[in-house]
């Protein structure tokens, strides 16, 4: 679905460029087509923007779900400078009957330079945001994984007391700080080992071991959550 949306955008831009070119060449006097400044302006206005639009399309269609957060910024930058190139180019191509190549080159070079600088800053910002999202997903996976393991045990137990203990542990995990940290690795490994023991005990029907394991898991979880608060 996303590829179709990007493809529609690309086709729309190319069709618009085609129509503008048709109108331009039908309306511009023939003598103006012999001016070098006309073709310099035309090259920056159309071929360059077609290339950048195609590159943006290919990037968006090949991006992962995390990288798709970049697309709004990408399209905003692309659209703004497409409009700037178009306005400047049409002015140079439509209103001057004498060669102004120097002015065209200087203006287009300035626009392109600003475009590159803005694109670099936008790319850096988007990459930082994307990496933060990916990093956050990895960190919150720990808590979600623990809760999923305990919830699986709850569904396998019929003893009401053990089920209640497991449900309480699941709730405690659910409302724990979702963010992890490298300094918590040792503590989190202990919790993971205890949850694994709980899963194994439930699977083997050794429910008498569950209460002690749940108590130890809660103590370790409280210790981990307190350390999370210190790290903030």
N, C-alpha and C positions, 0 to 999 in steps of 0.2 A: 504493500500500500504506500509506504513512504517513497519508494522508487517511482511510482506512478505520479505522486504529487510533485516530486522534483522534476520529473520528465515533462509534466505539463508546464511548469515554470520555465524550463529551458526552451521548450517549443514556443511558448508565448513570447519570450524575449527575442528569439530568432525571427518569428513572424513580424513582430513590431519593428525590428531592425530592417527587415526586408521591405516593409511598407514605407518606412521613413526614407530608405534609399531610393525606392521607386519615385516617391514624390520629389525628393531632392534632385534627382537627375532629370526629371521632367520639367522642373521649374528653374533650375540654375542655367544661366546663359552659357552657350557653348564656349565662349572665349574665357570664361572663368575656369573651365576644366583644364585649360592649358597652364594655369598658374601652379607652381610647385607648392605654394602655401595651402592650396585647396587639398592636394593629395596628402600632405603632411597631416592636416587637420582630420581628413577622412580616415587615415590609417589609425590615428589615436582613438577616434570616435567609434569606429565599427570593428575592424579586425582585432584590435587589442581587447575590446570589451567582449567580443565573441569568445576569444581565447580564455579570458578570465572567468566568464560565465560557464563555459564547458568544464574548466578545471574545478570550479566550485560545485558543479553538478556531479562530477565524478567523485569528488571528495565526500560529498554528502551521501551518495548511494553506497559507498564502500565503508562508511563509518559504522562503528559499533553503537549499541544503545547508549553507552556512556558518553561517547564522543558526540552524540546528537545534540547535547546541550550546547555545542558550539555553533550549530546551524543558525539560530536567530541572529547572533552577532555577525556571523559570516555574511548572511544575506543583507543585513543592514548596511555593513561596510560596502559590500558589492553594489547594492542599489544606490546608495548615496553617491559613490564615485561614478557609477554608470550615468547617473543624471548630470553630474558636473561635467564629465567628458562630453555628453550629448549636447548640453547647452553651449559650452565653449566651442565645440566643433561646428555646430550649426551656425553660430555667429560668424566664425571665421570663414565658413564655406558660403554663406549667403549674403554677407553685407560688404564684402571688399572686392573691388574690381581690379585691384593692383596687388602685386606680390608682397606679402608681409611674412615671408618665411621665418625671419629672425624672431619676430614677435610670437608667431605660432609655436616655434620650437621652444622658446623660453617659457611660454605659458603652459604648454603641454608637459614640459620637463618639471615645472614646479608642481603641477597637479599630480604627476606620476610619483614625484619624490614624496609628497605628502601622503599619497595613497600607500606607498611602500612602508612608510613609517607607521601610519595608522594600522596597516595590516599586521606589521610585526608586533606592535603593542597588543592588538586584539588577539593575535595568535598566542602570544605569551599568556595573556589573561585567560583565554579559553583553555589552554593546556593546563594551567594551574587549577582552574575550576574542575576540569575533567579528572585530573589526578586526585584531587581532594575527594571527589565523589567516589572514585574507585577505592581509595584508601578507607573511606568511611564504610563502604559496603563490606570490605574485608573485616573491619573491626567489629561491626555489629553482627556479623555472621556467628561469632562465638556464642553470644547469648541466645540467638535464635536456634542454634544447633542444640544447645543444652536443653532448652524448653521443649523442642521437638522430641528429644530422646525421652524426657520425663513424661510427656503427654502420651507417648506410645506405651509406656509402662502403665499409666493410669487406665488405659483402655483394655489392658490385659489382666488387670487384677479385679477379683470379685469381692475380696475381703474389704468390708467398709472402712475399717480403721486404717489399713494400709493404703487404700485408695485415697482416704482423706489426707494422710501424710504426704503422699505423692502429689496430690492436687495443691496442697499448701506450698510444697517445694516448687512446683511449676509456677504458681503465682508469684513466689518470691523471686524466681529467676526472671519472670516476665517484667517485673517492676524494678529490676536491677538496672544499674547504669549500663546502657547499651554500648558505650564506647570502651574499647580496650586500649592497652598501652604495653610497650615492650617490657617495662619494669614489672608488670603484673603477670608475666609469663609463668613464673614458678607457681604463684598462687592459683592461676587459672588452670594449670596442668593438674594440680591436686583436685580441683573441683571436677575437671573432666574425668579424672580417674575414678572419683567417687561415683559420678553419674554412670560411668561405664560399669562399675561394680553393681550399682542398683539395677541397671538393665540386665546384667548377667544373672543376678539373684532372682529377679522376676521371671526371667526366661526359664530358669531351672526350677522354679517353684519354691525357692528358699526364702519365703516371705519373712521368716523370723529374723533375717539379717537386715531387712530393709529399714526398720526404725532407727537403728544405730547409724547406718549409712546416711540416712536422710538428715539426722541431727548433725553429723560431722559435715555434711555438704552445706547445711545452713550456716554453720559457724564459719566455714571457709568463705562462703559467699558474702557474709557480713564483713569479714576482714577485707575481702577484695573490694567491696563497694565503698568501704571507708577509705581505702587507699585511693580509689578513683576520685573521691572528693578532695583529697589532699593535692592530687595532681592538677586540679582545675584552677 
